Amino acid sequence: MITISAFKWVPPFAQGLVRDLRVRWALEEAGLPYQARLIDPEVQASAEYRALQPFGQVPVFQEDGLSLFESGAIVLHIASRSEVLLPTDEAGKARAITWLFAALNSVEIRIQQLAEIDLFHAGKTWAQLHRPDVEKAVQRRLAELAVCLGDREYLEDRFTAGDLMMTTVLRNLRHTDLLEAMPTVKAYKERCEARPAFQRALAAQMEPFQRR
């Protein structure tokens, strides 16, 4: 049985955004059963957990003696077992993987800067001075993404792991109204979020938070 680590609780602003969501979604799309190991800060800081995840983050993926960390690597591993997430032809597979990395390296890096300013440093002078430039960088990336999408439903000719990763990255803008000015990107995100596998993954992540 696949086991993934996830937090027992996070503050409301992070609920629905923690990166185990990416892995849960990939597993749901692939039809692979899994169980969640819910951890608290004490476990997160333990030597046992740090041996699995040296940075103390979630998720950790474990199956049959294999242990992986970093959500992108885990999603790629799962995708390699699912035609839903990766095409079987080599060119299609390579393009899907390219989009997965683009989500993490070209888009998330900008969005994460903005989220950290707004959610953790909003009252600080340096953050207020730096925010306009960061927001402009995010807007540029969103505009470029809109061009890539054009009138297509997905980044390629069908949903792939690249769309999964891109959608989870775009969700980190939910505290802003930036997607309102980008209807193509907004519709794309909502289209991906409407997938039943995403809805099951989100409900599974939210369930322990809602118990508190």
Backbone as JSON, one array per atom type, in Angstrom:
{
  "sequence": "MITISAFKWVPPFAQGLVRDLRVRWALEEAGLPYQARLIDPEVQASAEYRALQPFGQVPVFQEDGLSLFESGAIVLHIASRSEVLLPTDEAGKARAITWLFAALNSVEIRIQQLAEIDLFHAGKTWAQLHRPDVEKAVQRRLAELAVCLGDREYLEDRFTAGDLMMTTVLRNLRHTDLLEAMPTVKAYKERCEARPAFQRALAAQMEPFQRR",
  "N": [[0.84, -1.2, 0.0], [0.53, 2.19, -0.83], [1.83, 4.89, 1.02], [1.43, 8.19, 2.08], [2.77, 11.15, 3.53], [1.18, 13.71, 5.44], [-0.05, 16.8, 6.79], [-1.52, 17.0, 10.05], [-2.87, 19.29, 10.72], [-3.16, 22.58, 9.45], [-2.95, 26.19, 9.23], [-5.92, 28.06, 8.26], [-5.39, 29.6, 5.87], [-3.67, 28.0, 4.47], [-4.91, 25.63, 4.03], [-5.99, 23.22, 1.74], [-4.01, 23.84, 0.01], [-1.62, 22.65, 0.65], [1.18, 20.65, -0.26], [0.88, 17.89, -0.42], [-1.51, 17.58, -1.66], [-1.07, 17.58, -4.41], [0.08, 15.09, -4.84], [-1.88, 13.36, -3.85], [-3.87, 13.92, -5.75], [-2.66, 13.04, -8.13], [-2.48, 10.31, -7.55], [-5.18, 9.69, -7.37], [-6.02, 10.21, -10.01], [-4.55, 8.25, -11.29], [-5.68, 6.01, -10.27], [-4.67, 4.63, -8.08], [-4.63, 3.13, -4.96], [-4.17, 4.54, -1.68], [-2.82, 5.44, 1.55], [-2.9, 7.91, 4.13], [-0.42, 9.25, 6.21], [-0.72, 11.07, 8.92], [0.96, 13.82, 10.22], [2.43, 15.7, 12.94], [3.96, 18.76, 14.27], [5.96, 17.76, 16.01], [6.62, 15.19, 15.06], [7.4, 15.99, 12.52], [9.79, 17.29, 13.05], [11.41, 15.27, 13.9], [14.18, 12.94, 14.01], [13.72, 10.57, 12.71], [11.75, 11.21, 10.8], [13.1, 13.17, 9.36], [15.03, 11.65, 8.17], [13.67, 10.6, 6.09], [12.65, 12.81, 4.79], [14.61, 15.3, 4.26], [14.23, 18.05, 4.64], [12.06, 18.3, 6.21], [9.51, 18.56, 5.2], [6.2, 18.02, 3.74], [4.86, 16.19, 0.97], [5.92, 12.86, 2.0], [6.52, 9.99, 0.13], [5.9, 6.57, 0.26], [6.45, 3.23, -0.64], [6.65, -0.19, -0.81], [9.33, -0.33, 0.18], [10.46, 1.76, -1.2], [11.19, 5.15, -0.87], [10.28, 8.46, -1.35], [10.76, 12.0, -1.75], [9.77, 15.44, -2.31], [7.35, 16.96, -4.13], [7.08, 17.25, -6.94], [8.82, 15.28, -7.98], [7.6, 13.03, -6.95], [5.03, 13.11, -8.12], [5.78, 12.79, -10.8], [6.84, 10.22, -10.7], [4.53, 8.75, -10.07], [3.01, 9.39, -12.31], [4.38, 8.06, -14.3], [3.32, 5.61, -14.21], [0.82, 5.74, -15.23], [-1.36, 6.17, -17.89], [-3.21, 8.14, -17.98], [-1.99, 10.36, -16.94], [0.47, 10.64, -18.24], [1.25, 10.63, -21.64], [1.68, 7.81, -23.88], [3.3, 7.9, -26.12], [6.59, 8.92, -26.99], [7.23, 11.6, -27.61], [4.94, 13.02, -26.76], [4.96, 12.36, -24.07], [7.37, 13.56, -23.27], [6.75, 16.27, -23.67], [4.7, 16.64, -21.8], [6.09, 16.23, -19.42], [7.85, 18.36, -19.6], [6.07, 20.51, -19.2], [5.34, 19.98, -16.57], [7.72, 20.57, -15.21], [7.95, 23.23, -15.99], [5.82, 24.38, -14.63], [6.76, 24.23, -12.0], [9.3, 25.5, -12.07], [9.21, 27.83, -13.66], [6.8, 29.14, -13.2], [5.74, 28.69, -10.54], [7.8, 29.66, -8.93], [7.61, 32.43, -9.13], [4.97, 32.95, -8.29], [5.06, 31.94, -5.7], [6.76, 33.71, -4.4], [5.16, 36.0, -4.27], [3.03, 35.04, -2.71], [4.33, 34.53, -0.29], [5.12, 37.09, 0.5], [2.56, 38.31, 0.82], [1.25, 36.68, 2.71], [2.96, 36.27, 4.84], [4.62, 38.47, 5.3], [3.38, 40.89, 5.01], [3.09, 43.33, 6.42], [5.57, 44.48, 6.53], [8.07, 46.87, 5.7], [9.94, 46.44, 3.62], [8.65, 44.47, 2.19], [6.35, 45.74, 1.25], [7.49, 47.57, -0.45], [8.68, 45.92, -2.33], [6.66, 44.36, -3.37], [5.07, 45.37, -5.66], [6.78, 44.92, -7.9], [7.07, 42.15, -7.79], [4.45, 41.33, -8.18], [4.04, 42.22, -10.8], [5.79, 40.52, -12.14], [4.52, 38.07, -11.75], [2.15, 38.57, -13.15], [3.18, 38.77, -15.74], [4.02, 36.14, -16.18], [1.53, 34.83, -16.06], [0.26, 35.96, -18.27], [1.89, 34.99, -20.31], [1.39, 32.28, -20.0], [-1.3, 32.22, -20.71], [-1.11, 32.77, -23.43], [0.18, 30.46, -24.28], [-1.81, 28.59, -23.78], [-3.88, 29.43, -25.46], [-6.7, 28.7, -27.35], [-7.07, 26.2, -26.38], [-8.12, 23.46, -24.27], [-6.38, 22.32, -22.49], [-2.83, 22.23, -21.64], [-1.54, 20.62, -23.43], [-2.78, 18.37, -25.93], [-4.55, 17.01, -24.39], [-5.49, 16.4, -20.95], [-2.75, 16.21, -18.71], [0.0, 15.24, -16.52], [1.37, 17.61, -16.44], [-0.61, 19.59, -16.52], [-1.87, 19.02, -14.11], [0.12, 19.73, -12.24], [0.49, 22.44, -12.9], [-2.0, 23.52, -12.29], [-2.16, 23.18, -9.49], [-0.18, 24.92, -8.75], [-1.2, 27.4, -9.65], [-3.31, 27.66, -7.92], [-2.27, 28.81, -5.68], [-2.62, 31.46, -5.89], [-5.03, 32.18, -4.86], [-5.64, 33.96, -2.86], [-5.56, 36.37, -4.03], [-6.71, 38.64, -6.66], [-5.73, 38.23, -9.15], [-6.14, 36.36, -11.19], [-8.57, 37.06, -12.18], [-8.2, 38.93, -14.12], [-7.24, 37.42, -16.1], [-8.87, 35.65, -17.94], [-8.64, 33.35, -19.57], [-6.71, 31.77, -18.3], [-7.86, 31.51, -15.79], [-10.24, 30.09, -16.4], [-9.1, 27.75, -17.34], [-7.8, 26.74, -15.02], [-10.05, 26.3, -13.39], [-11.35, 24.4, -14.92], [-9.64, 22.21, -14.72], [-9.75, 21.81, -11.96], [-12.33, 20.92, -11.72], [-12.28, 18.26, -12.29], [-13.15, 14.96, -11.32], [-11.23, 13.44, -9.9], [-9.56, 15.38, -8.79], [-11.37, 16.64, -7.05], [-11.88, 14.56, -5.24], [-9.33, 14.26, -4.13], [-8.91, 16.77, -2.94], [-10.98, 16.8, -1.02], [-10.11, 14.7, 0.6], [-7.72, 15.75, 1.63], [-8.71, 17.93, 3.08], [-10.33, 16.78, 5.02], [-9.19, 15.91, 7.64], [-8.59, 18.46, 8.65], [-11.04, 19.61, 8.98], [-12.08, 18.26, 11.07], [-11.21, 19.43, 13.36]],
  "CA": [[0.0, 0.0, 0.0], [1.23, 3.48, -0.86], [1.59, 5.78, 2.15], [1.99, 9.54, 1.92], [2.66, 11.96, 4.74], [0.39, 14.94, 5.33], [-0.18, 17.46, 8.09], [-2.77, 16.88, 10.78], [-3.55, 20.58, 10.71], [-2.46, 23.79, 9.02], [-3.85, 27.35, 9.32], [-6.9, 28.13, 7.16], [-4.87, 30.13, 4.61], [-2.91, 26.96, 3.78], [-5.74, 24.45, 3.81], [-6.29, 23.07, 0.32], [-2.83, 24.22, -0.77], [-0.43, 21.88, 1.05], [1.61, 19.96, -1.48], [0.4, 16.51, -0.54], [-2.65, 17.61, -2.57], [-0.59, 17.2, -5.74], [0.3, 13.65, -4.86], [-3.21, 12.74, -3.74], [-4.56, 14.08, -7.04], [-2.03, 12.12, -9.08], [-2.89, 8.94, -7.19], [-6.6, 9.54, -7.74], [-6.09, 10.11, -11.46], [-3.95, 6.98, -11.69], [-6.45, 4.9, -9.7], [-3.82, 3.89, -7.15], [-5.05, 3.35, -3.57], [-3.12, 5.01, -0.79], [-3.22, 5.87, 2.88], [-2.17, 9.09, 4.58], [0.15, 9.29, 7.55], [-0.84, 12.45, 9.38], [2.05, 14.14, 11.15], [2.38, 16.97, 13.66], [5.29, 19.37, 14.29], [6.93, 16.93, 16.71], [7.07, 14.18, 14.09], [8.07, 16.71, 11.44], [11.14, 17.65, 13.48], [12.11, 14.1, 14.41], [15.25, 12.38, 13.19], [13.12, 9.51, 11.88], [11.1, 11.81, 9.63], [14.11, 13.87, 8.57], [15.74, 10.66, 7.37], [12.84, 10.41, 4.9], [12.48, 14.12, 4.15], [15.64, 16.07, 4.97], [13.8, 19.41, 4.91], [10.94, 18.23, 7.13], [8.27, 18.96, 4.55], [5.34, 16.97, 3.22], [4.66, 14.81, 1.4], [6.84, 11.75, 1.75], [5.86, 8.87, -0.55], [6.54, 5.3, 0.6], [5.82, 2.04, -1.21], [7.51, -1.37, -1.02], [10.72, -0.02, 0.44], [10.86, 2.99, -1.88], [10.8, 6.39, -0.2], [10.55, 9.62, -2.17], [10.28, 13.3, -1.31], [9.57, 16.47, -3.33], [6.08, 16.66, -4.79], [7.27, 17.09, -8.37], [9.42, 13.97, -8.24], [6.6, 12.0, -6.63], [4.0, 13.13, -9.17], [6.38, 12.21, -12.0], [6.92, 8.78, -10.45], [3.17, 8.21, -10.21], [2.59, 9.58, -13.7], [5.03, 7.05, -15.14], [2.51, 4.39, -14.1], [-0.55, 6.06, -15.6], [-1.56, 6.81, -19.18], [-4.02, 9.34, -17.77], [-1.11, 11.47, -16.59], [1.56, 10.76, -19.22], [1.01, 9.91, -22.89], [2.59, 6.69, -24.1], [4.29, 8.22, -27.15], [7.74, 9.57, -26.36], [7.16, 13.05, -27.76], [3.88, 13.5, -25.88], [5.44, 12.2, -22.69], [8.4, 14.58, -23.02], [6.1, 17.58, -23.56], [3.99, 16.68, -20.52], [7.11, 16.4, -18.37], [8.32, 19.74, -19.72], [5.1, 21.38, -18.55], [5.43, 19.76, -15.13], [8.86, 21.35, -14.72], [7.66, 24.65, -16.19], [4.97, 24.81, -13.52], [7.57, 24.37, -10.79], [10.49, 26.33, -12.21], [8.96, 29.11, -14.31], [5.59, 29.79, -12.7], [5.61, 28.65, -9.09], [8.82, 30.48, -8.28], [7.08, 33.8, -9.09], [3.77, 32.98, -7.46], [5.43, 31.69, -4.3], [7.29, 34.97, -3.87], [4.02, 36.87, -3.96], [2.29, 34.46, -1.59], [5.1, 34.7, 0.94], [4.99, 38.5, 0.89], [1.21, 38.63, 1.27], [0.78, 35.86, 3.82], [3.89, 36.23, 5.96], [5.42, 39.68, 5.49], [2.61, 42.01, 4.43], [3.25, 44.57, 7.16], [6.96, 44.92, 6.56], [8.35, 47.91, 4.72], [10.62, 45.88, 2.44], [7.67, 43.72, 1.42], [5.48, 46.7, 0.57], [8.27, 48.17, -1.54], [9.04, 44.9, -3.32], [5.49, 43.67, -3.88], [4.65, 45.72, -7.02], [7.62, 44.25, -8.89], [6.76, 40.72, -7.76], [3.14, 41.16, -8.81], [4.22, 42.38, -12.25], [6.44, 39.3, -12.63], [3.47, 37.05, -11.79], [1.26, 38.92, -14.27], [3.86, 38.4, -16.99], [3.96, 34.69, -16.33], [0.15, 34.46, -16.36], [0.0, 36.35, -19.66], [2.6, 34.03, -21.15], [0.66, 31.02, -19.92], [-2.52, 32.39, -21.5], [-0.72, 32.63, -24.84], [0.45, 29.03, -24.51], [-3.09, 27.88, -23.79], [-4.67, 29.81, -26.62], [-8.08, 28.27, -27.19], [-7.08, 24.8, -26.0], [-8.6, 23.18, -22.92], [-5.24, 21.95, -21.65], [-1.55, 22.69, -22.17], [-1.33, 19.8, -24.62], [-4.07, 18.04, -26.54], [-5.39, 16.43, -23.35], [-4.99, 16.57, -19.59], [-1.57, 15.43, -18.34], [0.62, 15.62, -15.25], [1.74, 19.02, -16.52], [-1.79, 20.36, -16.11], [-2.06, 18.79, -12.68], [1.07, 20.54, -11.49], [0.24, 23.86, -13.16], [-3.2, 23.92, -11.56], [-1.87, 23.32, -8.06], [0.61, 26.15, -8.61], [-2.11, 28.55, -9.81], [-4.19, 27.76, -6.73], [-1.6, 29.63, -4.67], [-3.05, 32.85, -6.1], [-6.43, 32.33, -4.49], [-5.8, 35.11, -1.95], [-5.48, 37.58, -4.86], [-7.68, 38.7, -7.76], [-4.94, 38.31, -10.38], [-6.69, 35.52, -12.25], [-9.76, 37.69, -12.74], [-7.77, 39.66, -15.32], [-6.72, 36.42, -17.04], [-9.98, 34.69, -18.03], [-8.22, 32.08, -20.17], [-6.02, 30.99, -17.27], [-8.84, 31.21, -14.75], [-11.1, 29.02, -16.88], [-8.25, 26.55, -17.39], [-7.65, 26.24, -13.65], [-11.34, 25.79, -12.92], [-11.63, 23.18, -15.69], [-8.86, 21.13, -14.11], [-10.27, 21.58, -10.62], [-13.62, 20.24, -11.82], [-12.09, 16.83, -12.49], [-13.54, 14.2, -10.12], [-10.05, 13.02, -9.14], [-9.15, 16.53, -7.98], [-12.33, 16.84, -5.99], [-11.64, 13.54, -4.22], [-8.06, 14.57, -3.46], [-9.11, 17.94, -2.08], [-11.81, 16.38, 0.11], [-9.28, 13.88, 1.48], [-6.81, 16.62, 2.38], [-9.46, 18.8, 3.98], [-11.09, 16.05, 6.04], [-8.65, 16.03, 9.01], [-8.65, 19.86, 9.1], [-12.42, 19.92, 9.34], [-12.4, 17.57, 12.32], [-10.77, 20.24, 14.51]],
  "C": [[0.87, 1.25, 0.0], [0.84, 4.29, 0.37], [2.2, 7.14, 1.82], [1.83, 10.28, 3.24], [1.89, 13.23, 4.44], [0.25, 15.52, 6.72], [-1.54, 17.19, 8.72], [-3.58, 18.17, 10.72], [-2.61, 21.64, 10.17], [-3.43, 24.95, 9.17], [-4.77, 27.43, 8.11], [-6.32, 28.63, 5.84], [-4.12, 29.08, 3.81], [-3.75, 25.73, 3.45], [-6.18, 24.38, 2.35], [-5.12, 23.42, -0.58], [-1.6, 23.38, -0.45], [-0.09, 20.88, -0.05], [1.32, 18.47, -1.52], [-0.82, 16.45, -1.45], [-2.25, 17.15, -3.97], [-0.47, 15.68, -5.87], [-1.02, 12.9, -4.73], [-3.94, 12.79, -5.09], [-3.98, 13.12, -8.07], [-2.45, 10.68, -8.8], [-4.34, 8.69, -7.57], [-6.75, 9.4, -9.25], [-5.58, 8.75, -11.94], [-4.73, 5.77, -11.17], [-5.64, 4.04, -8.76], [-4.26, 4.16, -5.71], [-3.87, 3.77, -2.7], [-3.7, 5.26, 0.59], [-2.36, 7.05, 3.28], [-1.66, 8.89, 6.0], [0.14, 10.74, 7.99], [0.2, 12.74, 10.43], [1.82, 15.51, 11.79], [3.79, 17.56, 13.71], [6.36, 18.53, 15.0], [7.5, 15.85, 15.78], [7.88, 14.84, 12.99], [9.52, 17.02, 11.78], [11.99, 16.46, 13.89], [13.18, 13.61, 13.45], [14.7, 11.32, 12.25], [12.48, 10.1, 10.63], [12.12, 12.52, 8.75], [14.96, 12.91, 7.75], [14.99, 10.37, 6.07], [12.72, 11.69, 4.09], [13.44, 15.09, 4.82], [15.24, 17.5, 5.3], [12.55, 19.46, 5.8], [9.6, 18.57, 6.52], [7.38, 17.75, 4.26], [5.12, 17.26, 1.73], [5.93, 13.97, 1.26], [5.99, 10.63, 1.15], [6.62, 7.61, -0.19], [5.74, 4.15, -0.01], [6.87, 0.96, -1.41], [8.98, -1.05, -0.87], [11.25, 1.21, -0.27], [10.33, 4.19, -1.12], [11.23, 7.56, -1.05], [10.08, 10.88, -1.47], [10.34, 14.25, -2.49], [8.36, 16.11, -4.2], [6.23, 16.47, -6.29], [7.83, 15.73, -8.73], [8.4, 12.86, -7.99], [5.52, 11.94, -7.71], [4.55, 12.5, -10.45], [6.48, 10.7, -11.87], [5.55, 8.13, -10.63], [2.72, 8.27, -11.66], [3.19, 8.53, -14.62], [4.27, 5.73, -15.14], [1.1, 4.6, -14.61], [-0.63, 6.75, -16.96], [-2.45, 8.04, -19.06], [-3.13, 10.56, -17.58], [0.04, 11.68, -17.57], [1.2, 9.99, -20.48], [2.03, 8.79, -23.06], [3.62, 6.99, -25.19], [5.38, 9.11, -26.56], [7.68, 11.09, -26.47], [6.11, 13.65, -26.83], [4.3, 13.43, -24.42], [6.45, 13.31, -22.35], [7.77, 15.96, -22.86], [5.37, 17.71, -22.22], [4.96, 16.9, -19.37], [7.68, 17.81, -18.4], [7.38, 20.7, -19.01], [5.11, 21.2, -17.03], [6.57, 20.6, -14.54], [8.63, 22.85, -14.92], [6.79, 25.19, -15.07], [5.8, 25.09, -12.27], [8.66, 25.43, -10.92], [10.24, 27.71, -12.81], [7.78, 29.87, -13.72], [5.54, 29.82, -11.17], [6.62, 29.58, -8.4], [8.37, 31.94, -8.17], [5.89, 33.89, -8.15], [4.1, 32.8, -5.99], [6.01, 32.95, -3.65], [6.16, 35.89, -3.43], [3.26, 36.35, -2.76], [3.03, 34.66, -0.27], [5.05, 36.15, 1.42], [3.63, 38.76, 1.51], [0.81, 37.91, 2.55], [1.69, 35.92, 5.04], [4.58, 37.55, 6.26], [4.67, 40.96, 5.1], [2.85, 43.34, 5.12], [4.65, 45.15, 7.15], [7.26, 45.89, 5.41], [8.98, 47.34, 3.46], [9.63, 45.15, 1.55], [6.76, 44.64, 0.62], [6.19, 47.35, -0.61], [8.51, 47.18, -2.69], [7.82, 44.31, -4.01], [5.08, 44.07, -5.31], [5.48, 45.03, -8.11], [7.32, 42.75, -8.96], [5.42, 40.47, -8.44], [3.25, 41.29, -10.33], [4.86, 41.12, -12.85], [5.42, 38.16, -12.72], [2.54, 37.32, -12.97], [1.88, 38.56, -15.61], [3.78, 36.9, -17.23], [2.53, 34.24, -16.68], [-0.2, 34.81, -17.8], [0.68, 35.39, -20.62], [1.9, 32.68, -21.16], [-0.62, 31.08, -20.75], [-2.23, 32.23, -22.99], [-0.48, 31.16, -25.17], [-0.84, 28.24, -24.61], [-3.87, 28.18, -25.06], [-6.13, 29.44, -26.4], [-8.18, 26.79, -26.83], [-7.62, 24.63, -24.57], [-7.44, 22.93, -21.97], [-3.94, 22.4, -22.33], [-1.12, 21.88, -23.38], [-2.71, 19.42, -25.16], [-5.02, 17.32, -25.6], [-4.77, 16.69, -22.0], [-3.79, 15.65, -19.35], [-1.09, 15.88, -16.96], [1.08, 17.07, -15.26], [0.6, 19.92, -16.11], [-2.05, 20.22, -14.62], [-1.14, 19.71, -11.88], [0.8, 22.03, -11.68], [-0.97, 24.34, -12.37], [-2.92, 24.1, -10.08], [-1.02, 24.56, -7.8], [-0.3, 27.37, -8.69], [-3.02, 28.73, -8.61], [-3.57, 28.63, -5.64], [-1.88, 31.12, -4.85], [-4.45, 33.12, -5.56], [-6.68, 33.49, -3.52], [-5.75, 36.43, -2.71], [-6.61, 37.56, -5.9], [-6.97, 38.68, -9.12], [-5.51, 37.47, -11.51], [-7.95, 36.12, -12.87], [-9.43, 38.44, -14.03], [-7.25, 38.73, -16.4], [-7.78, 35.34, -17.24], [-9.59, 33.36, -18.64], [-7.57, 31.19, -19.13], [-6.99, 30.6, -16.16], [-9.73, 30.05, -15.16], [-10.35, 27.69, -16.95], [-8.11, 25.93, -16.0], [-8.95, 25.61, -13.16], [-11.73, 24.5, -13.65], [-10.89, 21.99, -15.08], [-9.38, 20.8, -12.71], [-11.61, 20.85, -10.62], [-13.48, 18.74, -12.02], [-12.43, 16.06, -11.21], [-12.34, 13.79, -9.27], [-9.53, 14.16, -8.27], [-10.08, 16.72, -6.81], [-12.17, 15.8, -4.88], [-10.37, 13.83, -3.43], [-8.22, 15.74, -2.5], [-9.93, 17.57, -0.85], [-10.99, 15.56, 1.1], [-8.31, 14.73, 2.28], [-7.54, 17.44, 3.43], [-10.08, 18.06, 5.16], [-10.49, 16.15, 7.44], [-8.69, 17.47, 9.53], [-10.04, 20.18, 9.62], [-12.86, 19.23, 10.61], [-12.09, 18.43, 13.55], [-11.71, 21.41, 14.76]]
}
